[in-house]
Amino acid sequence: DVLSRMIYASRVALGIGLVATGIALFIGIIIGGLMGYFSGIVDIIGMRLVEVFEAIPVIFLLLTFVAFFGRDLYVMMVLIGLPGWTGFARLVRAEFLRLRQQEFVQSAIACGLPLRSVLFRHMLPNGMAPVLVTVSFSVASAILAEATLSFLGLGPVDEPSWGQMLNQAVQAATFNWWM
């Protein structure tokens, strides 16, 4: 049944999208927060690191890593999530640069609060609004990356996927438009 396979494949696609976005979000918040709070040499080195990672084409990187590490579902989640941290790091950096000059942050620093408290209790909750909007687009991008790999035959082996279903529809003798 095509519908039941599509519903089961959506469970796999959403799982990959959410876990990959969570990995990218975690890395991006840490690196972007440190770059935004410590301006100067930390910011310059961090932005050069972000630019290096953004210069690498993601689909070629995914194809290479899948060829080396295999097609396991959990490996796919990590491989899709690792290159996606740069957009989150840029957004968090910009928000932290803006929030660093706010009075509530200056007063938290003046009170002698530890750095982790200033970063994650005061600055991060106030700077998450633009990041949360980007999370939804990142989930869709991760699902599209998994479907692309599955369409090319490099997706998870034992799990149904939207890319596999599309590949099977195209490979048929007559194009199965309903798939």
Sine and cosine of phi, psi and omega as CSV:
sin_phi,cos_phi,sin_psi,cos_psi,sin_omega,cos_omega
0.00,0.00,0.81,-0.58,-0.06,-1.00
-0.92,0.38,-0.66,0.75,-0.04,-1.00
-0.90,0.43,-0.70,0.71,-0.01,-1.00
-0.92,0.40,-0.58,0.81,0.06,-1.00
-0.93,0.37,-0.62,0.79,0.02,-1.00
-0.92,0.39,-0.63,0.77,0.04,-1.00
-0.92,0.39,-0.67,0.74,0.03,-1.00
-0.92,0.40,-0.60,0.80,0.04,-1.00
-0.93,0.38,-0.49,0.87,0.04,-1.00
-0.93,0.37,-0.53,0.85,0.08,-1.00
-0.89,0.45,-0.68,0.73,0.03,-1.00
-0.92,0.39,-0.70,0.71,-0.03,-1.00
-0.89,0.45,-0.69,0.72,0.02,-1.00
-0.92,0.39,-0.59,0.81,0.06,-1.00
-0.89,0.47,-0.72,0.69,0.03,-1.00
-0.90,0.44,-0.68,0.73,-0.02,-1.00
-0.89,0.45,-0.69,0.72,-0.04,-1.00
-0.95,0.31,-0.67,0.74,-0.01,-1.00
-0.94,0.35,-0.68,0.74,0.02,-1.00
-0.89,0.45,-0.65,0.76,0.04,-1.00
-0.93,0.37,-0.60,0.80,0.06,-1.00
-0.88,0.47,-0.66,0.75,0.05,-1.00
-0.90,0.44,-0.74,0.68,0.00,-1.00
-0.90,0.44,-0.63,0.78,0.01,-1.00
-0.91,0.42,-0.69,0.72,0.00,-1.00
-0.88,0.48,-0.75,0.67,0.00,-1.00
-0.91,0.41,-0.68,0.73,-0.03,-1.00
-0.91,0.42,-0.61,0.79,0.01,-1.00
-0.92,0.39,-0.68,0.73,-0.01,-1.00
-0.90,0.43,-0.79,0.61,-0.06,-1.00
-0.94,0.35,-0.69,0.73,0.01,-1.00
-0.91,0.40,-0.60,0.80,0.05,-1.00
-0.91,0.42,-0.66,0.75,0.03,-1.00
-0.93,0.37,-0.62,0.78,0.03,-1.00
-0.92,0.40,-0.65,0.76,-0.05,-1.00
-0.96,0.28,-0.56,0.83,-0.03,-1.00
-0.98,0.18,-0.72,0.70,0.03,-1.00
-0.99,-0.11,1.00,0.05,0.05,-1.00
-0.96,0.27,0.09,-1.00,-0.02,-1.00
0.98,-0.18,-0.74,-0.68,-0.10,-0.99
-0.92,0.38,-0.58,0.82,0.03,-1.00
-0.90,0.43,-0.66,0.75,0.01,-1.00
-0.92,0.39,-0.67,0.74,-0.02,-1.00
-0.91,0.42,-0.72,0.69,0.01,-1.00
-0.92,0.40,-0.65,0.76,0.02,-1.00
-0.90,0.43,-0.65,0.76,0.02,-1.00
-0.93,0.36,-0.56,0.83,0.08,-1.00
-0.92,0.40,-0.60,0.80,0.06,-1.00
-0.91,0.42,-0.66,0.75,0.05,-1.00
-0.89,0.45,-0.68,0.73,-0.01,-1.00
-0.91,0.41,-0.58,0.81,0.05,-1.00
-0.91,0.42,-0.70,0.71,0.00,-1.00
-0.93,0.37,-0.54,0.84,0.02,-1.00
-0.97,0.25,-0.32,0.95,0.01,-1.00
-0.98,0.20,-0.29,0.96,-0.02,-1.00
-1.00,0.09,0.80,-0.60,0.05,-1.00
-0.92,0.40,0.81,-0.58,-0.14,-0.99
-0.92,0.39,-0.65,0.76,-0.07,-1.00
-0.91,0.41,-0.61,0.79,0.05,-1.00
-0.93,0.36,-0.61,0.79,0.06,-1.00
-0.90,0.44,-0.68,0.73,0.03,-1.00
-0.90,0.43,-0.67,0.74,0.03,-1.00
-0.88,0.48,-0.66,0.75,0.00,-1.00
-0.92,0.39,-0.72,0.70,-0.03,-1.00
-0.92,0.38,-0.61,0.80,0.03,-1.00
-0.92,0.40,-0.59,0.81,0.04,-1.00
-0.90,0.43,-0.57,0.82,-0.02,-1.00
-1.00,0.09,-0.68,0.73,-0.16,-0.99
-0.99,-0.13,-0.12,0.99,0.03,-1.00
1.00,-0.09,-0.04,-1.00,-0.13,-0.99
-0.90,-0.44,0.59,0.81,0.05,-1.00
-0.95,0.30,0.53,-0.85,-0.05,-1.00
-0.89,0.46,-0.69,0.73,-0.04,-1.00
-0.96,0.30,-0.55,0.84,0.09,-1.00
-0.91,0.41,-0.62,0.79,0.03,-1.00
-0.89,0.45,-0.64,0.77,0.03,-1.00
-0.87,0.49,-0.71,0.70,-0.02,-1.00
-0.93,0.36,-0.68,0.73,-0.04,-1.00
-0.91,0.41,-0.57,0.82,0.04,-1.00
-0.97,0.23,-0.53,0.85,-0.05,-1.00
-0.98,0.20,-0.52,0.85,-0.09,-1.00
-0.90,0.44,-0.69,0.73,-0.01,-1.00
-0.98,0.21,-0.08,1.00,-0.10,-0.99
-1.00,-0.03,0.10,0.99,-0.10,-0.99
-0.98,0.21,-0.28,0.96,-0.15,-0.99
-0.92,0.39,-0.63,0.78,0.02,-1.00
-0.91,0.42,-0.65,0.76,0.05,-1.00
-0.92,0.39,-0.62,0.79,0.00,-1.00
-0.90,0.44,-0.64,0.77,0.03,-1.00
-0.90,0.43,-0.69,0.72,-0.01,-1.00
-0.91,0.41,-0.71,0.70,-0.01,-1.00
-0.91,0.41,-0.63,0.78,0.04,-1.00
-0.86,0.50,-0.72,0.69,0.00,-1.00
-0.90,0.44,-0.66,0.75,0.02,-1.00
-0.92,0.39,-0.64,0.77,0.01,-1.00
-0.93,0.36,-0.57,0.82,0.09,-1.00
-0.89,0.45,-0.61,0.80,0.04,-1.00
-0.95,0.32,-0.70,0.71,-0.07,-1.00
-0.96,0.28,-0.38,0.92,-0.05,-1.00
-0.86,0.50,-0.48,0.88,-0.03,-1.00
-1.00,-0.04,-0.05,1.00,-0.01,-1.00
-0.95,0.32,0.43,-0.90,-0.09,-1.00
-0.92,0.38,-0.58,0.81,-0.03,-1.00
-0.93,0.37,-0.51,0.86,0.06,-1.00
-0.96,0.27,-0.67,0.75,0.03,-1.00
-0.89,0.46,-0.61,0.79,0.03,-1.00
-0.95,0.31,-0.55,0.84,0.07,-1.00
-0.91,0.41,-0.62,0.78,0.05,-1.00
-0.93,0.38,-0.65,0.76,-0.01,-1.00
-0.92,0.39,-0.49,0.87,0.05,-1.00
-0.96,0.26,-0.18,0.98,0.04,-1.00
1.00,0.06,0.39,0.92,0.04,-1.00
-0.92,0.39,0.52,-0.85,0.03,-1.00
-0.91,0.42,0.34,-0.94,-0.07,-1.00
-0.87,0.50,-0.67,0.74,-0.02,-1.00
-0.90,0.44,-0.54,0.84,0.04,-1.00
-0.94,0.34,-0.67,0.74,0.02,-1.00
-0.90,0.43,-0.69,0.72,-0.06,-1.00
-0.94,0.33,-0.78,0.63,-0.20,-0.98
-0.99,-0.14,-0.25,0.97,0.02,-1.00
-0.97,-0.23,-0.49,0.87,-0.06,-1.00
-0.95,-0.30,-0.73,0.69,-0.11,-0.99
-1.00,0.09,-0.70,0.72,-0.10,-1.00
-0.89,0.46,-0.72,0.69,0.02,-1.00
-0.89,0.45,-0.49,0.87,0.00,-1.00
-0.99,0.13,-0.25,0.97,-0.03,-1.00
-0.93,-0.35,0.23,0.97,-0.10,-0.99
-1.00,0.00,-0.15,0.99,-0.08,-1.00
-0.87,0.49,-0.77,0.64,0.02,-1.00
-0.93,0.36,-0.46,0.89,-0.01,-1.00
-0.94,0.35,-0.62,0.78,-0.01,-1.00
-0.91,0.41,-0.52,0.86,0.07,-1.00
-0.93,0.38,-0.64,0.76,-0.02,-1.00
-0.94,0.33,-0.43,0.90,0.00,-1.00
-0.87,0.50,-0.66,0.75,-0.03,-1.00
-0.90,0.43,-0.63,0.78,0.04,-1.00
-0.94,0.34,-0.54,0.84,0.01,-1.00
-0.94,0.35,-0.59,0.81,0.07,-1.00
-0.89,0.46,-0.71,0.71,0.02,-1.00
-0.90,0.44,-0.63,0.78,0.03,-1.00
-0.91,0.41,-0.63,0.78,0.03,-1.00
-0.93,0.38,-0.62,0.78,0.06,-1.00
-0.90,0.44,-0.65,0.76,0.03,-1.00
-0.91,0.41,-0.62,0.78,0.04,-1.00
-0.90,0.43,-0.67,0.75,0.04,-1.00
-0.92,0.40,-0.65,0.76,0.03,-1.00
-0.91,0.41,-0.59,0.81,0.06,-1.00
-0.90,0.43,-0.73,0.69,0.03,-1.00
-0.90,0.44,-0.63,0.77,0.02,-1.00
-0.93,0.38,-0.60,0.80,0.05,-1.00
-0.89,0.45,-0.59,0.80,0.02,-1.00
-0.98,0.18,-0.08,1.00,0.02,-1.00
1.00,0.00,0.26,0.97,-0.03,-1.00
-0.91,-0.41,0.28,0.96,-0.01,-1.00
-0.99,0.10,-0.12,-0.99,0.04,-1.00
-0.86,0.51,0.64,-0.77,-0.14,-0.99
-0.97,0.24,-0.78,0.63,-0.15,-0.99
-1.00,0.00,-0.07,1.00,-0.08,-1.00
-0.95,-0.32,0.65,-0.76,0.10,-1.00
-0.95,0.32,0.50,-0.86,-0.06,-1.00
-0.60,-0.80,0.43,-0.90,0.05,-1.00
-0.90,0.43,-0.59,0.81,0.04,-1.00
-0.92,0.40,-0.63,0.77,0.06,-1.00
-0.90,0.44,-0.66,0.75,0.00,-1.00
-0.90,0.43,-0.65,0.76,0.03,-1.00
-0.92,0.38,-0.63,0.78,0.04,-1.00
-0.89,0.45,-0.66,0.75,0.03,-1.00
-0.92,0.40,-0.56,0.83,0.03,-1.00
-0.93,0.36,-0.60,0.80,-0.01,-1.00
-0.97,0.23,-0.56,0.83,-0.06,-1.00
-0.97,0.25,-0.25,0.97,-0.02,-1.00
-0.91,0.42,0.36,-0.93,-0.01,-1.00
-0.87,0.50,-0.67,0.75,0.14,-0.99
-0.91,-0.41,0.61,-0.79,-0.05,-1.00
-0.90,0.43,0.85,-0.52,0.02,-1.00
-1.00,0.05,1.00,-0.02,-0.11,-0.99
-0.91,0.41,-0.41,0.91,-0.04,-1.00
-0.96,0.27,-0.30,0.95,0.04,-1.00
-1.00,0.05,0.00,0.00,0.00,0.00
